[in-house]
């Protein structure tokens, strides 16, 4: 079992714009079956976690598109806010990261764990030695401001590099703080 921060980022290192939007992500061409694609990734995932801002963006996006919650695996949302669940497998928590990670691992049944976002939560996992890899789809877009990919001084080791449509895809092992 491994814990992966699987996400997209801009060339200037942001995962969302200054309004917490990901709309910049959906204008770039990507091969759904190409290297480091989502379907190949998610089939090995047994549990996931995200921060409240990521969750709220998803809820808003799903409401706009008329889609329903698409995940059938347990999902922990780290928050101090009073949020409403839109899926059956959602747990809201403000518990310590290591405690929640242990619960996720138990629920995943030997499968991998997905750190969906945001970057600060992924960095907290890394600080506790609980993040194994970072898998990025790097879009040919700059935002100039927004939510940073990984708001800590950290070192990673490149393991794999490829191209998927307009995206540069990279897999990194988590090394440690700089």
Order of alpha helices (4+ residues) and beta strands (2+ residues): beta-beta-alpha-beta-alpha-beta-beta-alpha-beta-alpha-beta-beta-beta-beta
